Amino acid sequence: MTNPANNAPFSVGSRIMPAVFAFLLPLALMVATSHVAQTQTFRVLHTFTGTNDGFAPIGGVSIDLSGNLYGSATFGGDSPPICAPLGCGIIFKLTHRGGGWILQPVYSFQGGTDGAYPEAPVVRAEDGSFYSTTVDGGTFGFGTVFRLQPPASACKTSLCPWTKTQLYSFNNNGLGNAPIGALLLSSGDVYGVSLGGGSPPAEGAVYELTPDGGGWTESTLNGSLDSPEGGVIFDRSGNLYGTCATAGAHNDGFVYQLVPSGSGWTLNTLVAFDGSNGSRPWGGLVMDASGNLFGTTSMNGPNDGGTVFELTPQNGSWIFTTIYAFSAQEGQPLGTLTMDSQGDLYGTTNAGFGTVFELTRGADGWTYSVLHGFTGGLDGANPSNAGVTLDSNGNIYGTAAGGGSSNCIEGCGVVFEISP
């Protein structure tokens, strides 16, 4: 499999995956700024080859209590002809050993009832198992939600099998299909978003999976959303929040709130983007201890490159503030932000070859810094739509969908680390 990316465009069912191909768009190149942080150390932990280790790792990585990293590669893997020539994708584990990192594919999708093409982050549960989705495959061919559990005893080789359990196969029956975005685990239930199967003419839904006698029952909390790719989060009152990249009052996307109401949920729009304040919020939201919401728009805004914004609850309404406005040359933030214990924000952009950035909160506002600007070479290109992950020591981990190995047309992608 020397040129696995030689058959673009890649199609999953009837859906072309824009997340994977953001790095193929003819965007302006990154320009140097005075905000580049000089004290950061960048290194590549793994370069994907497009074979059994996969390629196009757009889902980012998660971290366990031992510092191991977990993620997915949308294509590649040890797959049957059903996914030829690209492969159905894998779930991987990266283990820190000595001075390096070793990648272990813990599951390779076969493209049938087990699913195909994982795009979303791999979410760790408290019991050490992991949950995620595929956008295709499953019993009915419309995507799956699954759980992966590591071996019960310590693994002495790199080939110890993990146990995969199919929680749900979507069937396009009006309850959603093509699940995407990070799953939310809460009180034993699983919450997520899907790109299809909602109430026409909408193109997405928020769903809940509830354990039911050894199986799982799906219910749709709202089926009238368009492109809700960023997933959902809870507040302390049990309300859900997310973004839609399209539709809204101005057809530029919006931030929504779902409030439990009797036997259903009430949809509220917190802000509808109109271009002047940004548009196309592909990433999800994060919330601080005070209940303020933070997110990104990928386009438009004051400087025409997207924005980072804050929504502050006040007297029953929400106050919208633009924290940072990207230029067209430096912008296009597609991923969900990450917040550290100090309330500082970290994210990624995709214009040019992309960047990892930090927004530091201070007495006089927010300070923007570029932690790494990707070159499109061995360091990777276009960091993932899932954003980045931080460990307790302040190290930053993430994936880039392209760059790295030349086995793929635009590079097979990398896993990277930025250390303070």
WONOR-V463283 format. One record per backbone hydrogen bond with DSSP energy under -0.5 kcal/mol. CO is the residue of the C=O (numbers start at 1). NH is the residue of the N-H. Records with the same first field share a line. If there is no record, write none. Layout:
BEGIN
CO: NH  NH
END
This chain:
BEGIN
3: 6
5: 8
10: 17
11: 13
12: 15
14: 16
15: 12
16: 18
17: 20  21
19: 22
21: 24
22: 25
25: 27
33: 36
35: 370
40: 42
41: 419
43: 45  417
46: 48  415
48: 405
51: 54  77
54: 50
55: 75
56: 58  74
57: 60
58: 385  386
60: 72
62: 70
64: 67
68: 64
69: 94
70: 62
71: 92
72: 59
73: 90
75: 55
76: 89
77: 79
80: 83
81: 84
83: 86  87
86: 76
88: 117
89: 109
90: 73
91: 106  107
92: 71
93: 95  104
94: 69
95: 97  102
97: 100
100: 97
102: 95
104: 93  106
106: 162
107: 91  109
109: 88
112: 115  138
115: 111
116: 136
117: 135
121: 123
123: 131
125: 128
129: 125
130: 148
131: 123
132: 146
134: 144
136: 116
137: 143
141: 137
142: 178
143: 170
144: 134
145: 167  168
146: 132
147: 165
148: 130
149: 163
157: 160
162: 164
163: 149
165: 147  167
168: 145
170: 142
176: 172
177: 195  196
178: 195
180: 193
182: 232
184: 186  191
186: 189
189: 186
190: 209
191: 184
192: 207
193: 180
194: 205
196: 177
197: 176
198: 200
199: 202
204: 225
205: 194
206: 221  222
207: 192
208: 219
209: 190
210: 217
212: 215
215: 212
217: 210
219: 208  221
222: 206
223: 199
225: 203  204  227
226: 246
227: 229  245
228: 231
231: 243
233: 241
235: 238
239: 235
240: 258
241: 233
242: 256
244: 254
247: 253
248: 251
252: 280
253: 273
254: 244
255: 270  271
256: 242
257: 259  268
258: 240
259: 266
261: 264
264: 261
266: 259  268
268: 257  270
271: 255  273
273: 252
275: 278  301
278: 275
279: 298  299
280: 282  298
286: 294
288: 291
292: 288
293: 311
294: 286
295: 309
297: 307  333
299: 279
300: 306
301: 304
303: 328
304: 300
305: 332
306: 326
307: 297
308: 323  324
309: 295
310: 321
311: 293
312: 319
314: 317
317: 314
318: 320
319: 312
321: 310  323
324: 308  326
326: 305
327: 330  331
331: 350  351
332: 334  350
338: 346
340: 343
344: 340
345: 359
346: 338
347: 357
348: 335
349: 355  383
351: 354
353: 382
354: 374
355: 349
356: 371  372
357: 347
358: 360  369
359: 345
360: 367
362: 365
365: 362
367: 360
369: 358  371
370: 37
372: 356  374
377: 380  404
380: 376
381: 402
382: 401
384: 387
385: 336
389: 397
391: 394
395: 391
396: 418
397: 389
398: 416
399: 384
400: 414
402: 381
403: 413
405: 408  412
408: 411
410: 403
412: 56
413: 48
414: 400
415: 45  46
416: 398
417: 43
418: 396
419: 41
END
